Amino acid sequence: MIGGLAIFGSARPVVAEPEPPPGSFLVYVTQASQSVNLGPSEHLLVFPIAVQIPGASLPPGPYIFRLLTPTLVQVMSSTRSKVYATFFSLPDSGDGDSNRERIKFAQNPEDDLPRIVGWYFAGGTGHEFVYPKPKRPPERVRER
């Protein structure tokens, strides 16, 4: 699956190059040709496979990731006709080459889709995406 994942992002559309660590993988963002009018806080990301973000699963396709505040991310369709999710992120510098934009994914055995867990810009700034923790089943009290 890692080899089939391509992402476009940044203020301009881009193509991704994967670099896999165990349980997660980092995708570096590079320029591609696709024109969409984007604002200064908007980035176009195109996924050839379905992925998860906090609060939604995204089918393959292009999406605008917009920073509403330094820690509030909104994800919408590339036509801006549908908002898929708006969620808080945590500031994080991320792994890998801090001179390049990159996206970090994690694949958990219980998840059907890879999760975006980090989105990092060139220069070391970025966002860690926070997901709700899975609920543990209630502990059973042993009778003595």
N, CA, C and O atoms as a GROMACS GRO file, in nm:
protein
  576
    1MET      N    1   0.082  -0.117   0.000
    1MET     CA    2   0.000   0.000   0.000
    1MET      C    3   0.087   0.125   0.000
    1MET      O    4   0.051   0.224  -0.064
    2ILE      N    5   0.199   0.124   0.068
    2ILE     CA    6   0.283   0.242   0.078
    2ILE      C    7   0.328   0.288  -0.060
    2ILE      O    8   0.328   0.408  -0.088
    3GLY      N    9   0.368   0.194  -0.145
    3GLY     CA   10   0.415   0.230  -0.278
    3GLY      C   11   0.306   0.291  -0.364
    3GLY      O   12   0.336   0.367  -0.456
    4GLY      N   13   0.178   0.260  -0.337
    4GLY     CA   14   0.069   0.312  -0.418
    4GLY      C   15   0.015   0.443  -0.369
    4GLY      O   16  -0.078   0.496  -0.429
    5LEU      N   17   0.070   0.498  -0.262
    5LEU     CA   18   0.018   0.621  -0.205
    5LEU      C   19   0.089   0.739  -0.266
    5LEU      O   20   0.212   0.748  -0.264
    6ALA      N   21   0.012   0.831  -0.320
    6ALA     CA   22   0.069   0.955  -0.372
    6ALA      C   23  -0.012   1.069  -0.316
    6ALA      O   24  -0.135   1.059  -0.305
    7ILE      N   25   0.053   1.176  -0.280
    7ILE     CA   26  -0.015   1.291  -0.222
    7ILE      C   27   0.035   1.415  -0.290
    7ILE      O   28   0.153   1.428  -0.323
    8PHE      N   29  -0.056   1.506  -0.311
    8PHE     CA   30  -0.018   1.636  -0.362
    8PHE      C   31  -0.051   1.733  -0.251
    8PHE      O   32  -0.155   1.719  -0.187
    9GLY      N   33   0.034   1.832  -0.226
    9GLY     CA   34   0.004   1.927  -0.121
    9GLY      C   35   0.087   2.051  -0.131
    9GLY      O   36   0.168   2.064  -0.223
   10SER      N   37   0.069   2.141  -0.040
   10SER     CA   38   0.140   2.268  -0.031
   10SER      C   39   0.054   2.376  -0.090
   10SER      O   40  -0.061   2.351  -0.127
   11ALA      N   41   0.106   2.496  -0.099
   11ALA     CA   42   0.029   2.605  -0.157
   11ALA      C   43   0.005   2.576  -0.305
   11ALA      O   44  -0.085   2.634  -0.366
   12ARG      N   45   0.085   2.488  -0.361
   12ARG     CA   46   0.065   2.440  -0.497
   12ARG      C   47   0.049   2.289  -0.492
   12ARG      O   48   0.098   2.226  -0.399
   13PRO      N   49  -0.019   2.229  -0.591
   13PRO     CA   50  -0.032   2.084  -0.592
   13PRO      C   51   0.105   2.017  -0.599
   13PRO      O   52   0.200   2.074  -0.654
   14VAL      N   53   0.115   1.895  -0.544
   14VAL     CA   54   0.244   1.826  -0.536
   14VAL      C   55   0.229   1.675  -0.553
   14VAL      O   56   0.118   1.622  -0.555
   15VAL      N   57   0.342   1.606  -0.565
   15VAL     CA   58   0.347   1.461  -0.572
   15VAL      C   59   0.430   1.411  -0.455
   15VAL      O   60   0.522   1.481  -0.412
   16ALA      N   61   0.400   1.293  -0.403
   16ALA     CA   62   0.467   1.245  -0.283
   16ALA      C   63   0.564   1.132  -0.311
   16ALA      O   64   0.549   1.057  -0.407
   17GLU      N   65   0.665   1.123  -0.223
   17GLU     CA   66   0.762   1.015  -0.227
   17GLU      C   67   0.764   0.950  -0.090
   17GLU      O   68   0.801   1.017   0.007
   18PRO      N   69   0.725   0.820  -0.076
   18PRO     CA   70   0.719   0.760   0.057
   18PRO      C   71   0.855   0.721   0.113
   18PRO      O   72   0.948   0.690   0.039
   19GLU      N   73   0.865   0.723   0.247
   19GLU     CA   74   0.982   0.677   0.321
   19GLU      C   75   0.929   0.602   0.443
   19GLU      O   76   0.884   0.666   0.538
   20PRO      N   77   0.934   0.467   0.445
   20PRO     CA   78   0.863   0.392   0.549
   20PRO      C   79   0.940   0.360   0.677
   20PRO      O   80   1.037   0.284   0.671
   21PRO      N   81   0.901   0.417   0.795
   21PRO     CA   82   0.945   0.362   0.921
   21PRO      C   83   0.843   0.258   0.970
   21PRO      O   84   0.733   0.254   0.914
   22PRO      N   85   0.874   0.176   1.070
   22PRO     CA   86   0.782   0.071   1.114
   22PRO      C   87   0.652   0.127   1.170
   22PRO      O   88   0.655   0.219   1.252
   23GLY      N   89   0.536   0.073   1.127
   23GLY     CA   90   0.406   0.113   1.177
   23GLY      C   91   0.356   0.245   1.125
   23GLY      O   92   0.237   0.276   1.138
   24SER      N   93   0.444   0.324   1.067
   24SER     CA   94   0.404   0.451   1.010
   24SER      C   95   0.495   0.479   0.891
   24SER      O   96   0.598   0.414   0.874
   25PHE      N   97   0.456   0.575   0.812
   25PHE     CA   98   0.541   0.612   0.699
   25PHE      C   99   0.528   0.760   0.673
   25PHE      O  100   0.423   0.820   0.696
   26LEU      N  101   0.636   0.816   0.624
   26LEU     CA  102   0.647   0.958   0.597
   26LEU      C  103   0.645   0.978   0.446
   26LEU      O  104   0.712   0.905   0.373
   27VAL      N  105   0.568   1.076   0.402
   27VAL     CA  106   0.558   1.106   0.260
   27VAL      C  107   0.607   1.248   0.239
   27VAL      O  108   0.553   1.342   0.297
   28TYR      N  109   0.710   1.263   0.156
   28TYR     CA  110   0.760   1.397   0.123
   28TYR      C  111   0.677   1.453   0.008
   28TYR      O  112   0.638   1.381  -0.083
   29VAL      N  113   0.652   1.582   0.015
   29VAL     CA  114   0.566   1.649  -0.080
   29VAL      C  115   0.654   1.721  -0.182
   29VAL      O  116   0.748   1.792  -0.146
   30THR      N  117   0.623   1.702  -0.312
   30THR     CA  118   0.694   1.771  -0.419
   30THR      C  119   0.592   1.831  -0.515
   30THR      O  120   0.476   1.791  -0.514
   31GLN      N  121   0.633   1.926  -0.595
   31GLN     CA  122   0.542   1.996  -0.685
   31GLN      C  123   0.488   1.906  -0.796
   31GLN      O  124   0.557   1.816  -0.844
   32ALA      N  125   0.365   1.933  -0.835
   32ALA     CA  126   0.302   1.865  -0.949
   32ALA      C  127   0.223   1.970  -1.025
   32ALA      O  128   0.202   2.081  -0.977
   33SER      N  129   0.179   1.933  -1.144
   33SER     CA  130   0.101   2.030  -1.221
   33SER      C  131  -0.048   2.003  -1.205
   33SER      O  132  -0.099   1.899  -1.249
   34GLN      N  133  -0.116   2.094  -1.144
   34GLN     CA  134  -0.261   2.091  -1.127
   34GLN      C  135  -0.298   2.230  -1.077
   34GLN      O  136  -0.236   2.279  -0.983
   35SER      N  137  -0.396   2.294  -1.138
   35SER     CA  138  -0.424   2.432  -1.098
   35SER      C  139  -0.554   2.440  -1.020
   35SER      O  140  -0.660   2.397  -1.066
   36VAL      N  141  -0.544   2.496  -0.901
   36VAL     CA  142  -0.657   2.526  -0.814
   36VAL      C  143  -0.621   2.657  -0.747
   36VAL      O  144  -0.508   2.674  -0.700
   37ASN      N  145  -0.715   2.749  -0.742
   37ASN     CA  146  -0.689   2.876  -0.674
   37ASN      C  147  -0.689   2.852  -0.524
   37ASN      O  148  -0.791   2.812  -0.467
   38LEU      N  149  -0.576   2.875  -0.460
   38LEU     CA  150  -0.563   2.851  -0.316
   38LEU      C  151  -0.524   2.980  -0.246
   38LEU      O  152  -0.447   3.060  -0.297
   39GLY      N  153  -0.580   2.997  -0.126
   39GLY     CA  154  -0.541   3.109  -0.043
   39GLY      C  155  -0.409   3.080   0.027
   39GLY      O  156  -0.358   2.968   0.018
   40PRO      N  157  -0.353   3.180   0.096
   40PRO     CA  158  -0.222   3.161   0.159
   40PRO      C  159  -0.221   3.054   0.268
   40PRO      O  160  -0.115   2.997   0.296
   41SER      N  161  -0.335   3.026   0.331
   41SER     CA  162  -0.338   2.924   0.437
   41SER      C  163  -0.396   2.792   0.387
   41SER      O  164  -0.430   2.705   0.468
   42GLU      N  165  -0.408   2.775   0.255
   42GLU     CA  166  -0.468   2.654   0.198
   42GLU      C  167  -0.363   2.570   0.125
   42GLU      O  168  -0.271   2.622   0.062
   43HIS      N  169  -0.381   2.439   0.133
   43HIS     CA  170  -0.293   2.343   0.067
   43HIS      C  171  -0.381   2.239   0.000
   43HIS      O  172  -0.478   2.192   0.060
   44LEU      N  173  -0.348   2.202  -0.122
   44LEU     CA  174  -0.421   2.099  -0.194
   44LEU      C  175  -0.349   1.966  -0.175
   44LEU      O  176  -0.231   1.953  -0.206
   45LEU      N  177  -0.420   1.867  -0.123
   45LEU     CA  178  -0.367   1.732  -0.106
   45LEU      C  179  -0.456   1.638  -0.186
   45LEU      O  180  -0.578   1.641  -0.174
   46VAL      N  181  -0.395   1.555  -0.268
   46VAL     CA  182  -0.470   1.460  -0.351
   46VAL      C  183  -0.427   1.320  -0.311
   46VAL      O  184  -0.308   1.287  -0.311
   47PHE      N  185  -0.524   1.236  -0.276
   47PHE     CA  186  -0.497   1.100  -0.230
   47PHE      C  187  -0.550   1.000  -0.332
   47PHE      O  188  -0.668   1.007  -0.367
   48PRO      N  189  -0.468   0.907  -0.379
   48PRO     CA  190  -0.517   0.804  -0.471
   48PRO      C  191  -0.584   0.688  -0.398
   48PRO      O  192  -0.645   0.601  -0.461
   49ILE      N  193  -0.573   0.687  -0.265
   49ILE     CA  194  -0.642   0.585  -0.184
   49ILE      C  195  -0.717   0.657  -0.073
   49ILE      O  196  -0.691   0.774  -0.046
   50ALA      N  197  -0.810   0.588  -0.010
   50ALA     CA  198  -0.885   0.646   0.101
   50ALA      C  199  -0.792   0.659   0.223
   50ALA      O  200  -0.706   0.574   0.245
   51VAL      N  201  -0.811   0.767   0.301
   51VAL     CA  202  -0.732   0.792   0.421
   51VAL      C  203  -0.824   0.844   0.531
   51VAL      O  204  -0.938   0.884   0.505
   52GLN      N  205  -0.773   0.841   0.654
   52GLN     CA  206  -0.847   0.894   0.769
   52GLN      C  207  -0.787   1.026   0.815
   52GLN      O  208  -0.665   1.045   0.811
   53ILE      N  209  -0.875   1.115   0.858
   53ILE     CA  210  -0.838   1.235   0.930
   53ILE      C  211  -0.923   1.234   1.056
   53ILE      O  212  -1.022   1.160   1.061
   54PRO      N  213  -0.891   1.312   1.157
   54PRO     CA  214  -0.977   1.314   1.276
   54PRO      C  215  -1.120   1.354   1.239
   54PRO      O  216  -1.144   1.463   1.185
   55GLY      N  217  -1.213   1.267   1.268
   55GLY     CA  218  -1.354   1.295   1.243
   55GLY      C  219  -1.409   1.253   1.109
   55GLY      O  220  -1.529   1.268   1.086
   56ALA      N  221  -1.326   1.200   1.018
   56ALA     CA  222  -1.378   1.162   0.886
   56ALA      C  223  -1.284   1.066   0.814
   56ALA      O  224  -1.164   1.061   0.841
   57SER      N  225  -1.342   0.990   0.724
   57SER     CA  226  -1.266   0.909   0.629
   57SER      C  227  -1.282   0.976   0.494
   57SER      O  228  -1.393   1.011   0.454
   58LEU      N  229  -1.173   0.994   0.424
   58LEU     CA  230  -1.176   1.060   0.294
   58LEU      C  231  -1.159   0.958   0.182
   58LEU      O  232  -1.062   0.883   0.182
   59PRO      N  233  -1.253   0.952   0.087
   59PRO     CA  234  -1.230   0.866  -0.029
   59PRO      C  235  -1.118   0.924  -0.115
   59PRO      O  236  -1.080   1.040  -0.097
   60PRO      N  237  -1.064   0.845  -0.208
   60PRO     CA  238  -0.959   0.899  -0.295
   60PRO      C  239  -1.005   1.028  -0.364
   60PRO      O  240  -1.122   1.040  -0.402
   61GLY      N  241  -0.912   1.122  -0.379
   61GLY     CA  242  -0.947   1.246  -0.448
   61GLY      C  243  -0.873   1.365  -0.392
   61GLY      O  244  -0.792   1.351  -0.300
   62PRO      N  245  -0.902   1.485  -0.447
   62PRO     CA  246  -0.836   1.608  -0.403
   62PRO      C  247  -0.912   1.675  -0.288
   62PRO      O  248  -1.035   1.674  -0.285
   63TYR      N  249  -0.837   1.733  -0.194
   63TYR     CA  250  -0.895   1.801  -0.079
   63TYR      C  251  -0.814   1.926  -0.048
   63TYR      O  252  -0.693   1.929  -0.070
   64ILE      N  253  -0.882   2.028   0.001
   64ILE     CA  254  -0.815   2.148   0.048
   64ILE      C  255  -0.803   2.137   0.199
   64ILE      O  256  -0.903   2.122   0.270
   65PHE      N  257  -0.679   2.146   0.249
   65PHE     CA  258  -0.652   2.153   0.392
   65PHE      C  259  -0.624   2.300   0.421
   65PHE      O  260  -0.531   2.359   0.367
   66ARG      N  261  -0.707   2.358   0.507
   66ARG     CA  262  -0.697   2.502   0.536
   66ARG      C  263  -0.671   2.524   0.684
   66ARG      O  264  -0.736   2.463   0.769
   67LEU      N  265  -0.576   2.611   0.714
   67LEU     CA  266  -0.551   2.648   0.853
   67LEU      C  267  -0.641   2.766   0.888
   67LEU      O  268  -0.625   2.875   0.834
   68LEU      N  269  -0.736   2.744   0.979
   68LEU     CA  270  -0.824   2.851   1.024
   68LEU      C  271  -0.757   2.935   1.131
   68LEU      O  272  -0.774   3.057   1.136
   69THR      N  273  -0.680   2.869   1.217
   69THR     CA  274  -0.595   2.933   1.318
   69THR      C  275  -0.466   2.852   1.320
   69THR      O  276  -0.458   2.752   1.249
   70PRO      N  277  -0.367   2.891   1.397
   70PRO     CA  278  -0.244   2.811   1.400
   70PRO      C  279  -0.264   2.666   1.446
   70PRO      O  280  -0.177   2.582   1.421
   71THR      N  281  -0.375   2.635   1.513
   71THR     CA  282  -0.397   2.498   1.559
   71THR      C  283  -0.531   2.438   1.513
   71THR      O  284  -0.565   2.327   1.556
   72LEU      N  285  -0.605   2.507   1.430
   72LEU     CA  286  -0.735   2.458   1.383
   72LEU      C  287  -0.728   2.432   1.233
   72LEU      O  288  -0.704   2.524   1.154
   73VAL      N  289  -0.751   2.305   1.194
   73VAL     CA  290  -0.741   2.262   1.054
   73VAL      C  291  -0.881   2.230   1.003
   73VAL      O  292  -0.960   2.167   1.073
   74GLN      N  293  -0.910   2.274   0.883
   74GLN     CA  294  -1.037   2.240   0.818
   74GLN      C  295  -1.004   2.168   0.688
   74GLN      O  296  -0.916   2.210   0.612
   75VAL      N  297  -1.077   2.058   0.661
   75VAL     CA  298  -1.058   1.981   0.539
   75VAL      C  299  -1.188   1.987   0.460
   75VAL      O  300  -1.295   1.955   0.511
   76MET      N  301  -1.176   2.029   0.333
   76MET     CA  302  -1.295   2.041   0.248
   76MET      C  303  -1.266   1.988   0.108
   76MET      O  304  -1.151   1.964   0.072
   77SER      N  305  -1.370   1.971   0.031
   77SER     CA  306  -1.354   1.927  -0.108
   77SER      C  307  -1.277   2.032  -0.185
   77SER      O  308  -1.270   2.149  -0.145
   78SER      N  309  -1.218   1.992  -0.296
   78SER     CA  310  -1.139   2.086  -0.376
   78SER      C  311  -1.225   2.195  -0.439
   78SER      O  312  -1.173   2.297  -0.484
   79THR      N  313  -1.356   2.173  -0.444
   79THR     CA  314  -1.448   2.276  -0.496
   79THR      C  315  -1.502   2.364  -0.384
   79THR      O  316  -1.576   2.460  -0.410
   80ARG      N  317  -1.465   2.332  -0.260
   80ARG     CA  318  -1.511   2.402  -0.139
   80ARG      C  319  -1.660   2.384  -0.114
   80ARG      O  320  -1.719   2.460  -0.037
   81SER      N  321  -1.721   2.285  -0.176
   81SER     CA  322  -1.865   2.264  -0.161
   81SER      C  323  -1.901   2.179  -0.039
   81SER      O  324  -2.016   2.177   0.003
   82LYS      N  325  -1.804   2.108   0.019
   82LYS     CA  326  -1.831   2.022   0.134
   82LYS      C  327  -1.715   2.030   0.232
   82LYS      O  328  -1.598   2.018   0.194
   83VAL      N  329  -1.749   2.049   0.361
   83VAL     CA  330  -1.649   2.044   0.467
   83VAL      C  331  -1.655   1.904   0.527
   83VAL      O  332  -1.760   1.860   0.574
   84TYR      N  333  -1.543   1.834   0.526
   84TYR     CA  334  -1.537   1.697   0.580
   84TYR      C  335  -1.510   1.697   0.729
   84TYR      O  336  -1.567   1.615   0.801
   85ALA      N  337  -1.426   1.785   0.776
   85ALA     CA  338  -1.394   1.790   0.919
   85ALA      C  339  -1.323   1.921   0.952
   85ALA      O  340  -1.255   1.981   0.868
   86THR      N  341  -1.341   1.964   1.076
   86THR     CA  342  -1.266   2.075   1.133
   86THR      C  343  -1.218   2.025   1.268
   86THR      O  344  -1.298   1.980   1.350
   87PHE      N  345  -1.087   2.032   1.293
   87PHE     CA  346  -1.033   1.972   1.415
   87PHE      C  347  -0.910   2.048   1.462
   87PHE      O  348  -0.844   2.118   1.385
   88PHE      N  349  -0.882   2.032   1.590
   88PHE     CA  350  -0.763   2.093   1.648
   88PHE      C  351  -0.643   2.004   1.624
   88PHE      O  352  -0.655   1.882   1.616
   89SER      N  353  -0.527   2.067   1.614
   89SER     CA  354  -0.401   1.995   1.600
   89SER      C  355  -0.306   2.048   1.706
   89SER      O  356  -0.328   2.153   1.766
   90LEU      N  357  -0.198   1.973   1.727
   90LEU     CA  358  -0.095   2.015   1.821
   90LEU      C  359   0.028   2.058   1.743
   90LEU      O  360   0.064   1.993   1.644
   91PRO      N  361   0.095   2.165   1.784
   91PRO     CA  362   0.218   2.205   1.715
   91PRO      C  363   0.323   2.094   1.729
   91PRO      O  364   0.340   2.037   1.837
   92ASP      N  365   0.392   2.064   1.620
   92ASP     CA  366   0.493   1.958   1.620
   92ASP      C  367   0.589   1.983   1.505
   92ASP      O  368   0.548   2.029   1.399
   93SER      N  369   0.715   1.951   1.526
   93SER     CA  370   0.813   1.970   1.419
   93SER      C  371   0.825   1.848   1.329
   93SER      O  372   0.873   1.859   1.217
   94GLY      N  373   0.781   1.732   1.376
   94GLY     CA  374   0.780   1.612   1.292
   94GLY      C  375   0.914   1.548   1.272
   94GLY      O  376   1.017   1.596   1.320
   95ASP      N  377   0.911   1.438   1.199
   95ASP     CA  378   1.030   1.360   1.165
   95ASP      C  379   1.076   1.395   1.024
   95ASP      O  380   1.005   1.464   0.950
   96GLY      N  381   1.192   1.347   0.987
   96GLY     CA  382   1.239   1.359   0.850
   96GLY      C  383   1.306   1.492   0.821
   96GLY      O  384   1.343   1.566   0.912
   97ASP      N  385   1.321   1.521   0.694
   97ASP     CA  386   1.389   1.639   0.644
   97ASP      C  387   1.303   1.763   0.668
   97ASP      O  388   1.201   1.781   0.600
   98SER      N  389   1.341   1.848   0.762
   98SER     CA  390   1.260   1.965   0.797
   98SER      C  391   1.265   2.074   0.691
   98SER      O  392   1.197   2.176   0.705
   99ASN      N  393   1.344   2.055   0.586
   99ASN     CA  394   1.348   2.152   0.476
   99ASN      C  395   1.243   2.122   0.370
   99ASN      O  396   1.231   2.195   0.272
  100ARG      N  397   1.166   2.013   0.389
  100ARG     CA  398   1.065   1.973   0.290
  100ARG      C  399   0.930   1.955   0.357
  100ARG      O  400   0.922   1.914   0.473
  101GLU      N  401   0.823   1.985   0.284
  101GLU     CA  402   0.689   1.956   0.334
  101GLU      C  403   0.670   1.805   0.333
  101GLU      O  404   0.714   1.736   0.241
  102ARG      N  405   0.602   1.754   0.436
  102ARG     CA  406   0.583   1.610   0.447
  102ARG      C  407   0.458   1.578   0.526
  102ARG      O  408   0.408   1.661   0.603
  103ILE      N  409   0.408   1.456   0.507
  103ILE     CA  410   0.290   1.407   0.577
  103ILE      C  411   0.324   1.272   0.637
  103ILE      O  412   0.385   1.187   0.571
  104LYS      N  413   0.286   1.253   0.762
  104LYS     CA  414   0.313   1.126   0.830
  104LYS      C  415   0.182   1.049   0.844
  104LYS      O  416   0.080   1.104   0.888
  105PHE      N  417   0.187   0.923   0.806
  105PHE     CA  418   0.073   0.833   0.817
  105PHE      C  419   0.104   0.726   0.920
  105PHE      O  420   0.220   0.693   0.944
  106ALA      N  421   0.000   0.671   0.980
  106ALA     CA  422   0.013   0.554   1.067
  106ALA      C  423  -0.092   0.453   1.024
  106ALA      O  424  -0.204   0.488   0.988
  107GLN      N  425  -0.053   0.328   1.029
  107GLN     CA  426  -0.146   0.220   0.996
  107GLN      C  427  -0.156   0.130   1.117
  107GLN      O  428  -0.059   0.062   1.153
  108ASN      N  429  -0.272   0.129   1.182
  108ASN     CA  430  -0.296   0.041   1.295
  108ASN      C  431  -0.365  -0.085   1.245
  108ASN      O  432  -0.446  -0.078   1.153
  109PRO      N  433  -0.335  -0.200   1.305
  109PRO     CA  434  -0.397  -0.325   1.259
  109PRO      C  435  -0.549  -0.321   1.263
  109PRO      O  436  -0.615  -0.385   1.180
  110GLU      N  437  -0.607  -0.247   1.359
  110GLU     CA  438  -0.753  -0.241   1.369
  110GLU      C  439  -0.817  -0.139   1.276
  110GLU      O  440  -0.939  -0.136   1.263
  111ASP      N  441  -0.737  -0.056   1.211
  111ASP     CA  442  -0.789   0.045   1.117
  111ASP      C  443  -0.793  -0.011   0.976
  111ASP      O  444  -0.703  -0.083   0.933
  112ASP      N  445  -0.898   0.023   0.904
  112ASP     CA  446  -0.907  -0.014   0.763
  112ASP      C  447  -0.820   0.076   0.676
  112ASP      O  448  -0.766   0.032   0.574
  113LEU      N  449  -0.808   0.201   0.716
  113LEU     CA  450  -0.741   0.302   0.633
  113LEU      C  451  -0.622   0.362   0.706
  113LEU      O  452  -0.622   0.368   0.829
  114PRO      N  453  -0.520   0.406   0.632
  114PRO     CA  454  -0.410   0.477   0.698
  114PRO      C  455  -0.460   0.611   0.752
  114PRO      O  456  -0.542   0.678   0.689
  115ARG      N  457  -0.409   0.649   0.868
  115ARG     CA  458  -0.444   0.777   0.931
  115ARG      C  459  -0.335   0.880   0.903
  115ARG      O  460  -0.216   0.848   0.907
  116ILE      N  461  -0.377   1.001   0.875
  116ILE     CA  462  -0.280   1.111   0.871
  116ILE      C  463  -0.258   1.150   1.017
  116ILE      O  464  -0.352   1.190   1.086
  117VAL      N  465  -0.134   1.139   1.065
  117VAL     CA  466  -0.104   1.172   1.204
  117VAL      C  467  -0.018   1.298   1.215
  117VAL      O  468  -0.003   1.353   1.324
  118GLY      N  469   0.037   1.343   1.104
  118GLY     CA  470   0.116   1.465   1.107
  118GLY      C  471   0.126   1.529   0.971
  118GLY      O  472   0.132   1.462   0.868
  119TRP      N  473   0.127   1.660   0.971
  119TRP     CA  474   0.140   1.740   0.848
  119TRP      C  475   0.242   1.848   0.880
  119TRP      O  476   0.217   1.932   0.966
  120TYR      N  477   0.354   1.847   0.812
  120TYR     CA  478   0.466   1.932   0.847
  120TYR      C  479   0.511   2.015   0.727
  120TYR      O  480   0.517   1.965   0.614
  121PHE      N  481   0.541   2.141   0.753
  121PHE     CA  482   0.584   2.232   0.647
  121PHE      C  483   0.735   2.244   0.645
  121PHE      O  484   0.802   2.214   0.744
  122ALA      N  485   0.788   2.288   0.534
  122ALA     CA  486   0.931   2.317   0.526
  122ALA      C  487   0.961   2.425   0.630
  122ALA      O  488   0.884   2.520   0.647
  123GLY      N  489   1.072   2.410   0.696
  123GLY     CA  490   1.108   2.505   0.800
  123GLY      C  491   1.082   2.454   0.940
  123GLY      O  492   1.111   2.523   1.038
  124GLY      N  493   1.028   2.333   0.951
  124GLY     CA  494   1.014   2.270   1.082
  124GLY      C  495   0.883   2.288   1.153
  124GLY      O  496   0.861   2.224   1.256
  125THR      N  497   0.793   2.373   1.102
  125THR     CA  498   0.664   2.387   1.170
  125THR      C  499   0.568   2.282   1.118
  125THR      O  500   0.582   2.234   1.006
  126GLY      N  501   0.471   2.246   1.201
  126GLY     CA  502   0.376   2.147   1.155
  126GLY      C  503   0.267   2.119   1.257
  126GLY      O  504   0.254   2.187   1.359
  127HIS      N  505   0.189   2.016   1.226
  127HIS     CA  506   0.070   1.983   1.303
  127HIS      C  507   0.064   1.834   1.328
  127HIS      O  508   0.078   1.753   1.236
  128GLU      N  509   0.042   1.798   1.453
  128GLU     CA  510   0.012   1.659   1.488
  128GLU      C  511  -0.139   1.648   1.496
  128GLU      O  512  -0.204   1.727   1.565
  129PHE      N  513  -0.197   1.552   1.426
  129PHE     CA  514  -0.341   1.532   1.427
  129PHE      C  515  -0.376   1.442   1.546
  129PHE      O  516  -0.311   1.339   1.568
  130VAL      N  517  -0.477   1.481   1.621
  130VAL     CA  518  -0.516   1.410   1.742
  130VAL      C  519  -0.645   1.332   1.715
  130VAL      O  520  -0.744   1.387   1.668
  131TYR      N  521  -0.640   1.204   1.746
  131TYR     CA  522  -0.756   1.115   1.730
  131TYR      C  523  -0.807   1.075   1.867
  131TYR      O  524  -0.729   1.066   1.962
  132PRO      N  525  -0.938   1.050   1.878
  132PRO     CA  526  -0.988   1.002   2.006
  132PRO      C  527  -0.926   0.866   2.039
  132PRO      O  528  -0.904   0.784   1.950
  133LYS      N  529  -0.899   0.845   2.166
  133LYS     CA  530  -0.844   0.715   2.207
  133LYS      C  531  -0.956   0.611   2.202
  133LYS      O  532  -1.070   0.642   2.235
  134PRO      N  533  -0.922   0.488   2.160
  134PRO     CA  534  -1.025   0.384   2.157
  134PRO      C  535  -1.073   0.354   2.298
  134PRO      O  536  -0.995   0.353   2.394
  135LYS      N  537  -1.201   0.329   2.308
  135LYS     CA  538  -1.257   0.295   2.439
  135LYS      C  539  -1.217   0.154   2.476
  135LYS      O  540  -1.224   0.062   2.394
  136ARG      N  541  -1.175   0.138   2.600
  136ARG     CA  542  -1.142   0.004   2.648
  136ARG      C  543  -1.269  -0.060   2.699
  136ARG      O  544  -1.356   0.008   2.754
  137PRO      N  545  -1.280  -0.191   2.681
  137PRO     CA  546  -1.398  -0.257   2.737
  137PRO      C  547  -1.395  -0.246   2.889
  137PRO      O  548  -1.287  -0.241   2.948
  138PRO      N  549  -1.511  -0.241   2.953
  138PRO     CA  550  -1.511  -0.229   3.099
  138PRO      C  551  -1.441  -0.350   3.162
  138PRO      O  552  -1.455  -0.463   3.117
  139GLU      N  553  -1.366  -0.320   3.267
  139GLU     CA  554  -1.297  -0.428   3.336
  139GLU      C  555  -1.397  -0.511   3.412
  139GLU      O  556  -1.490  -0.458   3.474
  140ARG      N  557  -1.377  -0.639   3.408
  140ARG     CA  558  -1.466  -0.729   3.480
  140ARG      C  559  -1.411  -0.750   3.620
  140ARG      O  560  -1.292  -0.777   3.639
  141VAL      N  561  -1.498  -0.739   3.716
  141VAL     CA  562  -1.459  -0.757   3.855
  141VAL      C  563  -1.465  -0.906   3.885
  141VAL      O  564  -1.566  -0.972   3.859
  142ARG      N  565  -1.356  -0.957   3.938
  142ARG     CA  566  -1.353  -1.099   3.974
  142ARG      C  567  -1.416  -1.117   4.111
  142ARG      O  568  -1.389  -1.043   4.205
  143GLU      N  569  -1.497  -1.217   4.118
  143GLU     CA  570  -1.555  -1.250   4.248
  143GLU      C  571  -1.462  -1.343   4.320
  143GLU      O  572  -1.401  -1.430   4.258
  144ARG      N  573  -1.452  -1.328   4.448
  144ARG     CA  574  -1.362  -1.413   4.527
  144ARG      C  575  -1.438  -1.510   4.609
  144ARG      O  576  -1.379  -1.590   4.681
   0.00000   0.00000   0.00000
